[in-house]
Amino acid sequence: MEEQLSTLYLKDGQNALQYVQNLNQSVRQIAIEAILECLRLGYPLNNMEITSQARDLMRKKSRHN
């Protein structure tokens, strides 16, 4: 996974791996999932879109539990 993130860049030029590593440990996994979801949906990789997708993913997970 780290290798895949290291090849991705956010709109602001920041490396996706560095972006995730700068986050709190407790939200890193959901951030990775959100980045991959943004790519799948064709959304731009920026903090707003990643955060939005992370919230959606967390809502979906909480409904299934």
C-alpha positions as CSV (number, residue, x, y, z in Angstrom):
1,M,0.0,0.0,0.0
2,E,2.8,2.4,0.9
3,E,4.3,1.9,-2.6
4,Q,1.0,2.8,-4.2
5,L,0.6,5.9,-2.1
6,S,4.1,7.0,-2.7
7,T,3.3,7.4,-6.5
8,L,0.2,9.5,-5.9
9,Y,0.2,13.3,-5.4
10,L,-2.5,15.6,-4.1
11,K,-3.5,18.7,-6.0
12,D,-1.3,20.8,-3.8
13,G,1.7,18.7,-4.8
14,Q,2.0,16.8,-1.5
15,N,2.8,13.2,-1.8
16,A,-0.2,11.0,-0.7
17,L,2.1,8.9,1.5
18,Q,3.4,11.9,3.3
19,Y,-0.2,13.2,3.7
20,V,-1.3,10.0,5.4
21,Q,1.8,9.8,7.6
22,N,1.1,13.3,8.9
23,L,-2.3,12.3,10.1
24,N,-3.2,10.9,13.5
25,Q,-2.5,7.2,13.7
26,S,-6.2,6.5,14.4
27,V,-7.4,8.0,11.1
28,R,-4.7,6.8,8.7
29,Q,-6.5,3.7,7.5
30,I,-9.8,5.5,6.7
31,A,-7.7,8.2,5.0
32,I,-6.1,5.6,2.8
33,E,-9.5,4.1,1.9
34,A,-10.8,7.6,1.2
35,I,-7.9,8.4,-1.2
36,L,-8.5,5.1,-3.0
37,E,-12.2,5.9,-3.2
38,C,-11.5,9.4,-4.6
39,L,-9.4,7.8,-7.3
40,R,-12.1,5.2,-8.1
41,L,-14.7,7.9,-8.4
42,G,-12.4,10.3,-10.4
43,Y,-12.5,13.0,-7.7
44,P,-9.5,15.3,-7.3
45,L,-7.1,14.4,-4.5
46,N,-7.4,17.3,-2.2
47,N,-8.0,17.5,1.5
48,M,-11.7,18.5,1.1
49,E,-12.5,15.5,-1.1
50,I,-10.5,13.1,1.0
51,T,-12.2,14.2,4.2
52,S,-15.6,14.0,2.6
53,Q,-15.0,10.5,1.4
54,A,-13.6,9.5,4.7
55,R,-16.8,10.7,6.5
56,D,-19.0,8.9,4.0
57,L,-17.0,5.7,4.5
58,M,-17.2,6.0,8.3
59,R,-21.0,6.5,8.1
60,K,-21.3,3.4,5.9
61,K,-19.2,1.4,8.3
62,S,-21.2,2.5,11.3
63,R,-24.5,1.6,9.7
64,H,-23.2,-1.9,9.0
65,N,-22.2,-2.5,12.6
